[in-house]
Structures are given as C-alpha cells and as structure tokens.
Amino acid sequence: RPTRWPSTPSPGMKRRPRSAGENWNEFVHWSLGRGFAGLENLVLIPGSVGAAPIQNIGAYGVEAGDLIDSVVCVDLASGEQHVVSGTECAFGYRDSRFKHEWLDRRLITAVRFRLSRRFTPHTGYGAITTELASHGIDTPGAQDVSDAICRIRSARLPDPRQLGNAGSFFKNPVISQEQAEELQAQYPNMPRYAQPGGTVKLAAGWLIDQCALKGHRIGGAAVHQQQALVLINEDAATSQDIVALAHYVRDCVSKKFNVW
C-alpha cells in the first residue's frame, strides 16, 4: 500500500486503500461489517480488488467507478508508481483506460475507495425491492440490500463448486436511441435502459433468451437453462467449446436483432 495519497476525505467519507490481490467479495463484506456503505450492490462478484477498476465492474445499478477515489499502479516500462484519480481512469460501462492505452502498460497494486457511514439505498434495479418485501423489509440497511442480492444471485447463477461455468459472460449492448426505438416497435416488451449521452443499454440475457438459446450446446459447453447470460461446463467442455458457443450466441443475436 502506498504511504502517500492525494486529497483529504470530505466529512463523513472514508477513503480506504485496498491491496490489488485481495478477494473482492471478502472486501465488500469487510466494509459492511465495519459500517461502511456503498459496495453492498456489488456483493458476490468473483475476482480481486485490483481487477475491479479494469472493466469497472458493476451490478444492480451500481458501478465500482462510482466509488473509486484513486488507483495506484506501476508503469511496467519504467517501474515508476502512479496514483491516478478515478476521473483520470475514464470509467465507462465495463470500461476504463486500463483496457485501452494502459493495457499491458500499467499494473494495479492498490485501489482507494470513497465509502460513507450514511447509507443511500440503490434498490430500483432488478428484483431487489421484491426480494426485500418478501422478507418484510420496507426500510432496508446496507446489510439488508447485500443479503437480498446474495439470495438473488444464488438463486439465478450456478454455484461453480457444483457446476463449472464462465459466469455472466456477455456484455449488455449499448445502441443508439434511434435503433432502440426501432427495436421497441418490433418488441414492445424489450427491456431498455437510458444511458448518458442519449444511448440505450439493452439486456443481453433477454436478447439471447428471445433466440431460444437456453440449453443450446456445443461440445461440452452449454447456455445455462436458468440464465441465458451464463455459459456452463455441462460435460468436460474445452476452452474451444466455450469460445465456439460464445460466437454462436453472438451471431444468433446479431442476425435476429442487428445488435452485436
């Protein structure tokens, strides 16, 4: 962890540096256990803390980039350490500079987060409100939201200890407002989410499901029956099986919706 950090936390906020190799889910539970709110929607995401900024991980209406104050990284050519602000990382939807001009050039060693003692719920995405209501919770705390999301994820996503899988594999496509309106006219029930700049994000799982691909198999790899975003190892799948299945799914969606 670095010995010097830029800026001073604002009142009520805590900026916590975490080493890049720490387990992400354990870090989320660590922060909740100490009364820090903000990360509860990002619980149960597999991976490490240092991987979070690279593609700006997100779930249930919250993205890591919303909470990252700064990232410590090392220039692989010079060995020089840099502390870059969240703004400098240019976070976007599953995107950052670490996937572009900093790819293979900077190694993340630590991440600093802005977390608050004051809880602001983000429960308008997905089935969070319904899940909370089913447990009689009208005014949830951060831990309540985290627990609800854990239950939702566990019910919908296969446990890798029981069924090998490549996780939520496909990225939700972002298209123009014009194309979204054309598709909406053809598919009135199509989920769509307005994005900054006038673009529209579509639900990849819904698109795949409309192509009747749940259960479709190539070699030992298959599209999960309960969640179309997930590719599973049904029977000794090889990496080539997974790649071939992923390409097939994307081709089917492209042909049906003209969306990649």
Solvent accessible surface area in square Angstrom, and as a share of the most:
residue,aa,sasa,rsa
1,R,172,0.63
2,P,21,0.13
3,T,136,0.79
4,R,203,0.74
5,W,47,0.17
6,P,66,0.42
7,S,82,0.53
8,T,115,0.67
9,P,59,0.37
10,S,56,0.36
11,P,121,0.76
12,G,33,0.32
13,M,48,0.22
14,K,85,0.36
15,R,39,0.14
16,R,78,0.29
17,P,32,0.20
18,R,28,0.10
19,S,37,0.24
20,A,17,0.13
21,G,71,0.69
22,E,44,0.20
23,N,67,0.34
24,W,1,0.00
25,N,34,0.18
26,E,118,0.53
27,F,3,0.01
28,V,0,0.00
29,H,75,0.34
30,W,63,0.22
31,S,0,0.00
32,L,18,0.09
33,G,64,0.61
34,R,122,0.45
35,G,40,0.39
36,F,4,0.02
37,A,7,0.06
38,G,18,0.17
39,L,1,0.00
40,E,2,0.01
41,N,0,0.00
42,L,0,0.00
43,V,0,0.00
44,L,64,0.32
45,I,22,0.11
46,P,122,0.77
47,G,43,0.41
48,S,37,0.24
49,V,0,0.00
50,G,7,0.07
51,A,44,0.34
52,A,1,0.01
53,P,0,0.00
54,I,67,0.34
55,Q,78,0.34
56,N,2,0.01
57,I,20,0.10
58,G,13,0.12
59,A,14,0.11
60,Y,29,0.11
61,G,54,0.52
62,V,11,0.06
63,E,45,0.20
64,A,0,0.00
65,G,14,0.14
66,D,86,0.45
67,L,26,0.13
68,I,1,0.01
69,D,17,0.09
70,S,1,0.01
71,V,0,0.00
72,V,1,0.00
73,C,0,0.00
74,V,36,0.21
75,D,26,0.13
76,L,102,0.51
77,A,104,0.80
78,S,79,0.51
79,G,52,0.50
80,E,99,0.44
81,Q,99,0.44
82,H,48,0.21
83,V,50,0.29
84,V,9,0.05
85,S,42,0.27
86,G,12,0.12
87,T,123,0.72
88,E,85,0.38
89,C,0,0.00
90,A,60,0.47
91,F,48,0.20
92,G,29,0.28
93,Y,39,0.15
94,R,45,0.16
95,D,43,0.22
96,S,2,0.01
97,R,73,0.27
98,F,8,0.04
99,K,74,0.31
100,H,109,0.49
101,E,78,0.35
102,W,15,0.05
103,L,102,0.51
104,D,121,0.63
105,R,138,0.50
106,R,53,0.19
107,L,100,0.50
108,I,16,0.08
109,T,53,0.31
110,A,1,0.01
111,V,0,0.00
112,R,35,0.13
113,F,0,0.00
114,R,72,0.26
115,L,1,0.00
116,S,17,0.11
117,R,133,0.49
118,R,157,0.57
119,F,57,0.24
120,T,86,0.50
121,P,66,0.42
122,H,90,0.40
123,T,30,0.18
124,G,82,0.79
125,Y,73,0.28
126,G,59,0.56
127,A,27,0.21
128,I,0,0.00
129,T,81,0.47
130,T,96,0.56
131,E,35,0.16
132,L,7,0.03
133,A,62,0.48
134,S,81,0.52
135,H,100,0.45
136,G,63,0.61
137,I,44,0.22
138,D,132,0.68
139,T,125,0.72
140,P,26,0.16
141,G,30,0.28
142,A,17,0.13
143,Q,82,0.37
144,D,46,0.24
145,V,0,0.00
146,S,0,0.00
147,D,54,0.28
148,A,0,0.00
149,I,0,0.00
150,C,26,0.16
151,R,82,0.30
152,I,9,0.04
153,R,33,0.12
154,S,77,0.49
155,A,84,0.65
156,R,109,0.40
157,L,55,0.27
158,P,21,0.13
159,D,42,0.22
160,P,97,0.61
161,R,215,0.79
162,Q,154,0.68
163,L,53,0.27
164,G,34,0.33
165,N,45,0.23
166,A,46,0.36
167,G,26,0.25
168,S,71,0.46
169,F,84,0.35
170,F,25,0.10
171,K,116,0.49
172,N,30,0.15
173,P,17,0.10
174,V,66,0.38
175,I,18,0.09
176,S,56,0.36
177,Q,73,0.33
178,E,121,0.54
179,Q,43,0.19
180,A,0,0.00
181,E,94,0.42
182,E,97,0.44
183,L,8,0.04
184,Q,44,0.19
185,A,85,0.66
186,Q,118,0.52
187,Y,52,0.20
188,P,99,0.62
189,N,133,0.68
190,M,6,0.02
191,P,41,0.26
192,R,78,0.29
193,Y,83,0.31
194,A,93,0.72
195,Q,43,0.19
196,P,125,0.79
197,G,85,0.81
198,G,45,0.43
199,T,49,0.28
200,V,1,0.00
201,K,26,0.11
202,L,0,0.00
203,A,22,0.17
204,A,6,0.05
205,G,14,0.13
206,W,50,0.18
207,L,2,0.01
208,I,4,0.02
209,D,57,0.29
210,Q,74,0.33
211,C,26,0.16
212,A,89,0.69
213,L,8,0.04
214,K,73,0.31
215,G,27,0.26
216,H,61,0.27
217,R,109,0.40
218,I,50,0.25
219,G,49,0.47
220,G,5,0.04
221,A,0,0.00
222,A,0,0.00
223,V,0,0.00
224,H,18,0.08
225,Q,109,0.48
226,Q,119,0.53
227,Q,40,0.18
228,A,2,0.01
229,L,29,0.14
230,V,1,0.00
231,L,0,0.00
232,I,10,0.05
233,N,59,0.30
234,E,86,0.38
235,D,85,0.44
236,A,87,0.67
237,A,23,0.18
238,T,69,0.40
239,S,78,0.50
240,Q,130,0.58
241,D,26,0.14
242,I,33,0.17
243,V,81,0.47
244,A,43,0.33
245,L,0,0.00
246,A,4,0.03
247,H,85,0.38
248,Y,86,0.33
249,V,1,0.00
250,R,79,0.29
251,D,59,0.31
252,C,29,0.17
253,V,13,0.07
254,S,36,0.23
255,K,176,0.75
256,K,91,0.38
257,F,5,0.02
258,N,121,0.62
259,V,4,0.03
260,W,171,0.60
